[in-house]
Amino acid sequence: MKKRSRFTLRELLLACCLLAAFALLTCMFYPGRLEKKAFQDFSKTLYEQEMTADPISLHYSLAHPEAFNLQSRGIPMPVYVPGSELNRAASAEAVLKDLRSLKTKHLPEEDRFACACLERSLNLTLQMAHFPYYSDPLIPSGGMQSQLPILLSEYAFRTREDVDEYLRILGQSGEFLSSLLTYEKERAASGVLPALSALRDAEKECDEIVTLEALRSGTHFLQTSFQQRLSVLAERESLSKETQTAYVIKNDEILKTVIYPAYQNLKQGLLALEPQAKEERDGLFSLPGGKSYYASLLASETGSAKTPEEVRALLEKTLVREWEAISNLSKAYPECTAVLRSGRHSELGFSDASVILEDLKQRMQKDFPALCFKDSADGNVGTGASLPDALVKTVSGELSPYCAPAFYLTSPLDDVSDNVIYVNPKSAPDGLELYVTLAHEGYPGHLYQNAFAATHFLSMEESRLRQLLGCGGYLEGWATYAESLAYNYAADVLTQQGRREDAVCAILEKHNRSLQLCLYSLLDVKIHYDGATLEELNAFLAPFGIRDEATMRSIRDYVCDHPCNYLKYYLGYLEILELKEEAKKLWGEAYQDLRFHSFLLENGPADFENLRKIIQ
């Protein structure tokens, strides 16, 4: 019989010493290994928490969550729990504490960059969390009452299981909307409530977005869009007529018994808050600590490190520059005034949206990097993947009064082929306006930036943390920058057609659009930070031809309801222009637009403070 070997105490101690020595040598020669592991664990945990917090966002973010080891079914709709707004600061502090416990000295540069961006974001979240109830999820023209139906109507049916998941989410949406009313009641109790006119605008939306008449006739867009998506899936997966009919009946039932009552309940709840509402819309300036909150919100929404005072000074300087550019062009080409009034210059000769998108793709190619991809055969990273197409749709009649002139629904990270751009028939852009709008939403704007980010993250196997980072000023600033370039493209189109005069008009329109965004951005600072009165705003806008009181009040109401929204677009755009000038100075003769655009795309989405650090 073979004897079992035994280790002596001396041998055990020797083995422990050898292991300790090996661990010490590992730390000495591979100092980043433990740091990288800690960073990866932190990123993975945070990624899973954030991505699975909301089933609709997850579905839009990833076509195949299971490939990322994420739960893909049965995630409940987020419901606001009474009093949880007061705990927001503690949640931000906890994540910030975990982030700061990481040692980042030996991490790769891209991981340190991600940590820096996240830390800035968490710090701002923490600052704003000390002002509970200052944000409003039910703002007119952009609140969840109008956003939720859009997201539901475009919820992709990739498999039959997606249909089941959609119906489950639809059934829980009533509770989600009811919880938002709970939040509004808490806001009212804390003394923070929208103006009476804002409440009534939100009530009107609840009344008109989901109507019993449309549901009974089967013409509501949540019915027709469901049937269209189901029909496409049925053809792909050979669903029987009986199965399709059962799904349609179930969808109609939930819309009538859950969604419609939820919207009516929301309307009645807002109606009950009217006696507590103030008469006039006001900026954040009127709230306790409103100026401090606005400064943090400005930094968070735009990604800029500039103070409100610095932003005001930059906008005033830009306003003068744009006004001078318009005056000089008008003097040099006086005939453009008549052309602009006639609208003749806006006709570019394109038959439809798809032709415009193709033209934009061609014109942007030399100055923008190709998409990245990973070869499935050898795993190597390459470039040159074709730019994905987009389906241009019209916003439904029920939603058109409450939607932006156009918007792009972000495609999933792992499937950039599914792209939808919505155009609002209420705005009905055409000619030059449609061309520029599709550049903003499509190429080289949101669609292209999203496709590049998605393919770059996947091909380079970027940290999951990078995929969580977002910055409104970067995203909307990029799209506004694309819009500005599109005016130049349009001028090229008109020049090629021998319409030199119309080409100058397109450039004039470019400066006019910039002036308009600059004006509205200045209004944002004046209303929310300076506390400007309606009379002061009238005096400010009168020299620019805006004298109609109804127009002025409409602009002011929108800015009051959406603090920092215009700045997200325009200040983000100005920050990109500043970065571009810095790149030209730093890179000298090596500067190219292609190189600058590549730098921005490869490092975004990110705040401009951290982008400025790495460009230097």
N, C-alpha and C positions, 0 to 999 in steps of 0.2 A: 504494500500500500504506500502510495506516494505521500510524503509529508508536506503539509501546507507551509510555505515559507513564511517567516516572521521578520519584521523590521525591528532592529534594535532602536532604543531611544536615540542613540548617537546618529544612526542612519536617518531617522525621522527629522532630527534637528538639522542635519546636513541638507536634506531635501527641502526643508522650509527655507533655509538660507539661500539655496540655489534659486528657488522660486522668487524670493524677495529680490535677489540680485538681478534676475531676469526682468522682473517688473520695473526695477530701477533703470536698467539699461534701456528698456522699451521707452520709458518716459524721457530718458536723456536723448536717445537717437530718433524717436518718433514722438516729439512733444505734442504734436497736433492730434494724435490718434484719439486720446481721451476727450479732448475738446470737441473734435468732430462728432464723436459718438454722442456726447451730451447735447450738442446742437441738433443733431439728427433726431434724437428722442424728443427734444422740446418741439421741434418743427412738426414732427409726425403727430404728436398729441394735439397741438394747436390746430393743425390742418384738419384732423378728424373732427374736432369739436366744431370748428367753424363751418366746414362743408356739410355736416349732417345736422346743422341747427335748423334748417328750413328745407323741406322737400322740393319746393318749386325752384329755389335757387340752385340746389344740387342738380336737378334735372337740366337746367339751363347751362350749368357749368361743365357737366360731364355727361357724355352720351352713354358711357359704360363705367359707372362708379366701381363696379366689382373688379375691374382691371387695376384700380388704384387701392384695392383692399378696403373699400368703403361700403357700409351698409347702403343698399340702394332701394329697399322697399320698406314700407311701414313706418317711415319717419313721421311723427305727428306734426301738424301745422303748429307754428309757434303761437302761443296764446299769452297775452299779457296777464301777469299775475298781480293782483292789487298790491301796491306798495313796492314793487320790484324796481321801479325807477330810482328809488332812494338807495338801492344797493349797487347801482351801476359803478360808483366810484370804487367800491370794495373789489368788484370783479376786475376792473382795469388795474388796480394796484396789485392784485394777485398775479396777473400775467406779467406785469412789469417787474415784479420781484423775481419771478422765475427767469425772465430774460436777463436781468442784471446779474443773476448768479452765474451765468455762463461765462467762461473764460474764452475770449475771442482772439487773443494775441496771435495764435498759430493757425487760425482758420483761413481758408482761401479768401481772397479779396471779395469775391461775390457774396460769400456768406456774411462777412463783416458788414458789407454794404446793406444786405437784407436786414441784419440786426439793427443797424443805425436807422434805417427807414421805419422799422417797426417800433423802435423806441420813441422816435419822434411822434409817430401816430398815437401810441399809447399815452404819452405825456399830454397830448392835446385832448384825447378822450377823457383823461382824468380831470383836466382843467374844466372841461365842459360839463362833466358829471356833477360838479359842485353847483350847477345851476339846473336842478331837476325841473322838468316840465316846460323848458324853453323851446323844445322842438315840437312840431305839430305833424302827426302822421296823416291828418285829414285836411290838409290845406286844399283850397279850391284849385282846380286845374293842375293836378300833380300829386294829390294825396292817394292813399291806398284804395279809396273808393273808386278811383278811375284806373289806377295801375293794376290792381288785381284782375279785373276782367280782361285786360290786354294780355297779361301773362297767361291766364287760363286759356284764352282763345288761340294762343300760339304754342301751347304745351305739346311737344312733339310726340306722336304715336309711332315709336320705332318697333315696338312689339305689342302683342296682345296684352301682356302684363302691364304695359304703360297705360292702356285704357282703364284697366282695373285700378291702377294706382291713381290715375286722374280722377276717377269717380270717387275714390276714397278721399282725396284731397278736397274735391268740390264739396263733399258732404261735411267736411270739417271747417270749410271757409266761413260758414255762418258763425261758428263759435269764435273764430279769429276776428271777424268784424265786430262782434259783440264785445270782445275784450278791448278793442280800440276805444269803444265808447266808455268803458271803465276808466281807461287812461284819461280821456277827455274830462270825465267827472272829477278825477283827482287833480287835473290841471285847474279846473274851475275852483275847487276847494282851496287850492294853494294861491289863488289870486291871479293865475295866468290863464287867460282865455282869449280866443280870437274876438275880433270886433263883431258886432251884430251882423253887418253886411257880409263878413266872411263866413259866419255860421250859416246864413241864409243861402249863400252861394253853394256851400257844401251840401245843404239840405236839398237844394234844387238838383244837384248832381245825383244824389241818392234816388230822387224821384224819377229822373229821366234816363239814367244809365240802364236800369233794370225795370222794365214796365210789364205789367200783367197782360196788357193788350198784345205786345210783341210775343210774349211767351205762349199765350193761348193760340195765336195764329201760326206759331212755329217759325217766326221770322227773326227772332232775336239772334244776334251774332254769336252768342254762346251756344245756340242750337245749330245754326248753319255751319259754323266753323267746325263743330264737333262732327257733324255728318260728313263734311269734306275730308277731314283728317281720317275718319274711320273708313271712308270709301277707298282712300289710297292704301291704307293698311290692309283692308279686306282683299284687295286685288293682289297684294304682295304675299299675304299669308293664307289666301283662300278661305276667308271666313264665310260661313254660310249666311244666307239672307236672314234666317231665324236669329242667328247670333247678333248680327248687325241691328236688327229690329229691337232685340232685347236691350242692347246697349243704348240705343236712341231713347227708348222708353224710360230707362233708368236715369239718363241724363236729364230728360225733361222733368221727371218727377223731382229730382234733387233741386233743379232750378226753381221749380214752382213752390216746393215745400220747405226749402232751406234758404236758398240765395235771395229770392224775392222777399220773404219775411225778414231776413237779416238786414236788407237794405232799408226796408220800411221801419224796422226797429231802430236802425242807426239814425234815420231821419227824425223819428219821434224823440229820440234821446237828445239830439242836437237842438231840437225845437224846445225841449224842456230847459235847456241851458240858456236860452235867450235872455231871460230876466237878469241874469248875472253878467251878461256881456256889456262891454263898453260900446259907445255909439260909433266912434271912428276907428279905422285901422291906424295902428301906430307901429313905429319901428322898435327894435330892441332897446334903443336908447331910453325908452320910457319905463323899462323894467329895472328892478333893483340889481345893480351890478351888470346892467345890460351892455355897457361899453366894454367891460372886461370879457364878457361872454362873446361879444361880437369879434373881438380881437383874436380869441382862440378859434372861433368858428371860421374866420377868414383864413387863418393859417391852415386849418384842417381841410377846408373845402378847396382851397386853391393850391396848396403845396408851397406857397411863397413864404419866405422868412421876413418879408417886409411888414413893418408896422402899419396900422391904418393911416397914420400921418404920411408915411413914405409912399403908400399906395395912392393917397390923394394927390400928392405932389407929382408922382409919375403920370397919373391920369390927366392932370391939368396941363402938364407939359405935352403929352401926346395929343390932347384935344387941340391945342394951338397948332401943333405940327400938321395934323390932319386938315384943320380948317384952312391953313395956308396952302396945302397941297391942292385942295379943292378950288380955292380962289385962283391960284396960279394956272391950273388946267383950264378953268372956265375963261380966264382972260386970254390964254393962248389959243383956245379953240372955242370961240363964242358960239359957233354954229352947233356945238354939242348940246346947248341948252334946249334948242328946239327938237333935236333928235331924242333927247331924254324924255321930254314931255310927250312925244309921239309914241314912245315905246318901241319904235322900229328897230333900234339897236339890239334889243333883247332877243330877237329871232336869230338862232344859230344854225338853223337848217337840219336839226336832228329830229328823226321821226318819233322816237320814244325813249323811255328811260334806259332800256337795255343798250341802245346804240350810244347813249351818252356815257354810260359806264365803260363801254369798250373803248371809247375815245379817251377817257380819263386814264384808263389802264395803259394805253399806248404812250400818252404824253408824259406820264410820271416815271417810266421805266429807267431812263438814264440817270435819274437823281435819287432813286430809292432802291434799297437792297432787295434782292430776290428772297423768297421764303426759304427757310431751312427745312430739311427733312432728314430722317434717318433711314438709310437703306435697310430693309428688313432682312436682306440676304447676308450682308457682311457687317451690319451695325455701324458703318461709317456715316459721318454727318456730311451732307452736301447741300447745295443750293440750287435754285432754279425751278422749284415746284411751281406749277402754274397757279395764277391768282384765281381764287374761287369766284364763282358767279353769285349774283344776288337776285332774289325774287322781290320785285317792287310791288307792294300792295297798297290799297287805299284804306284809310281808317274808316270804320263803320260810322253810319250816320248818328248812332246813339252816343258815340264817343268823340266825334269830331269837335264839338264845342269845347271839350275839356283837355284836348291833346295839343302837343307841340306841333308846329308846321310839318315836321318830319322827325323820325327817330329810327335808329337801328337796333334790332334785337340781337344781342351778342350771341354768337354761335358757341357751342361747347368747345372746351379746350381740346378734346380728342376727336372732334369732327368739325373742321372749319368749312366743310362743304355746304352746310345748312345755314343760309343767310337770308334774312328778311329785312327789307327797308320799308317802313310805312311812310306814306305821304298823305297829309291831311287835306281832304278836298275843300275844307273851309278856307285854307290858305291858297289852294290851287296854284302852286308855283308853276311857271312855264318858262320857256326860252332860257335866258341867262340865269334867272332865279332858280329854275329847276337844275340847271347845269351845276351851279355852285352848291345847291342843297345836296345833290348826289355826291359831290366831291367831299362835302362835310361828313355825310353818313356812310359813304362807300369808299371811293378811291380818290386820293390817298388818305382818306379820313378814318373813321371808326372801324369799318370793316377790314381795311388793310392792316391797321395797327393791331386789331384783335387777332387776325390771322397770323401776323408776324410773331406776336407775343406767344401765341399758342404753339406754333411750330418750333419756335426758338426754345421755349421751356422744355418741350418734349425731346427735341433733338439733342439739346445740350444737357439733358437730365438735371435741369436746375433744381435747386432746393424747393421743396413744397412751400416753404415760407414765402418765397418770391411770388408764388402763384396766388397767395392770399393778399399781397400788397396791392393797394389801389390808391389812386389820387385823382380826384375829380378835376383839379386844375391841369394836370398832365393830360388826361384823356380828352377833356373838352378843349383845352388849349391846343392840343395836337389837331383836333378836328377844325378848329377855327383857323389855325395855321394852314391847313389843307384847303380850306375855303378861300383864304387869301391867295394862295397859289392858283386856284381855279380861275380867278378873275384874269390872271396873266395868261392861263391856257386859253380862256375864252377870247382874249384879245388876239392871241395867235391864230385861232380859228377864223376870226373876222378879218384879220390881215391877209390870211391865205385866200380868203374869198374876195379880196380886193376892196374890203370895206374899212379903209383906214380910219375914217371918221368915227365909225361905230366902235372900232377897237379902242380909240381914245375914250369913248363913252364908257366902255367896260372898266377901264382903269379908274375913271371918275367915280363909277359906282363902287369900286373897291374901297376908295377913300371915304365915300359917303357911308358905307356899311361900317367901316372902322370907327368913324365919327359917332355913329348912332350907338354902337356898343360901348364906346368910351363914355358917352353922355349917361347912358343907363347905369354904367358901373359907378360913375361919380355920384349919381343919385343914391345908389346903394350905401355908399359911405356917408353921404350927407344925411340920409334918413336914419340909418341904424346907429351911426357913431356920433354924428354931429347933432342929431335931433332937429333937423331943419323942418320948419313949418311949411304948410301948403303954399303960403304966400311967398316964402323964400324960394321954394322950388319953382313957382311960376316965374319969378323974377329971373331965375337962373336959366330957364329954358326958353323964355321969350325971344332972346336974340337969335335962337336957332330955328325960329319959326313955329315953335310949339306953343300956341297961345290958347287953343280951345280948352275950356275948363274940363269938359267931359273926358277928353283925351289925356289931359294931365292927371286927372283923378284915376283913370284906368291904369296908367303907367305906375303911379304911386301905389295903388292897391296891390299890383303885381309884385312890386319890389318889397312892399311890407310883408307880403305872404311868403316870399321866397328870398330871404336874406342870403347874400353872397352868390346867388345863382348866376347873374350876369358876370360877376367877377371870376367865377369858375371858368368861364369861357374866355373872357377878354384879358384878365390878368394872367391867366395861364398862357395865352397867346403872347403877351408882352414878355413874359419870363422866357419863353422859347426864343424870341427874337434877341433878348439879352444874352442868352447862352450862345446863340449863333455868332454874335459879335465877339464874345470871349473866345470862341473856338477859332475865329478868323485871326485874332491877335496872337493866340498861343501857337497855332499850327502854321501860320505864315503862308508860304507858297505851297505847303502840303495840304492846305484847306481845299475841300471839295464839298459840295452839298451832299453828295452821296455818303461821304465819310461822316458828316455831321448827323445826317438822318440815321445812319447805322448806329452811331453812338447813342442817340436818343432812344431808338427802338430796342436796342440790346439791353439797355439799363432801366427801361421803364416797365410798368408804370412806377414812378417814384416822385418824391417831392423835389422841388428845385434846389433846396438848400443842399441836399446830399448829392444831387447831380452836379451842382457847381463845384463841390469838393473833388469829385473824381475827374472832372474834365480838366482840372488844374494839375 
